[in-house]
Amino acid sequence: MPKGVTSQEVWSACDALLVQGDRPTIERVRQKMGRGSPNTVGPMLDTWFKGLGARLADPQAFSLAADLPEPVLELARQLWETASAQARGDFDARLQQGLAQAHEQRDAAMTSERTAQAQAQELRQTLAELREQNDAQREQHAVARAQLLDAQHQAGELRERVDRAHEQLERQLADSAQSLREAQDHAQANQRRLAQDLDAERQHRLKTERRAEALDATLQEVREQAHAADLANAECLARLQSQHEEREQALGRLQSDRDQLSAQLASALAGQGAAQRDAHALTQQLALAERLLAALKPSRAPRARTKSDAKGTLGRHAK
């Protein structure tokens, strides 16, 4: 506030405005004086209004100088009475209006306060519900994460088992192929040995006609044994070929099962809720695959007749 603005100056400006028929306000008082801040004029204006009633009741409160002419004094008193009447009416109307506005503002403030309290209560309740929902979601997320980790662990174990089963099946197929090759080599060796034995028997028959009958009988027996050996070798080869085909089919089924298991694994990772059921089903399928692998283990082929056995038989007949 500029220095020099006093309460007396403010009250004088208020009196001048009232005489003019204007209601004193902070802005009008400041305009009248040409200075003064609202924060300083406001309290002084309130003090002026508080003392206005007592001043209106005292006719001497607005007395003029005694040395003025009587006509001027009379005109001044008339103007004062008119201004006072107008001021009192205007003041009463404005006072009633101010009181009404104050009541309305108070009611609006109370309504706003009640609304704010209700909204605050609703917000607190909503916040509590959101916290409960957040806690529940955290718990569900923790459970789902644990289920996912368990499903991933089980899927990893299942993948390792399938890989081991596939490797075992490949080794068994390789062993079966090796056994088949060995059986073919053995059959060819038996045929070569048999051919050598037959040739030896023919030469021996030419040299020993005295033993022709015995040699013929022995030769017939050798031929029968050779035919039986051929049949046994053929049966062995057919059985090995059938086992090889069955193992090839089993390998195809296991590869198909492996693809299905991989698809089910992806479905288990996508659907957390069905992870346990899928893991159980995959475990059953893996057990079935292990039983199938156990059933597909190669059996021992019957021992083919050797050259020494044929020679032994030939020797017994020779005797």
Salt bridges, closest charged atoms under 4 A:
GLU9 OE1 - ARG35 NH2 3.19
ASP15 OD2 - ARG55 NH2 2.86
GLU27 OE1 - ARG30 NH1 3.23
GLU70 OE2 - ARG77 NH2 3.11
GLU74 OE1 - ARG77 NH2 2.92
ASP90 OD2 - ARG94 NE 2.66
ASP107 OD1 - ARG106 NH2 3.72
GLU157 OE2 - HIS153 NE2 2.64
ASP163 OD1 - ARG258 NH2 2.83
GLU170 OE2 - HIS166 NE2 2.49
ASP197 OD1 - LYS307 NZ 3.98
ASP216 OD1 - ARG205 NH1 3.82
GLU221 OE1 - HIS317 NE2 1.61
GLU248 OE2 - HIS244 NE2 3.56
ASP309 OD2 - ARG303 NH1 3.58
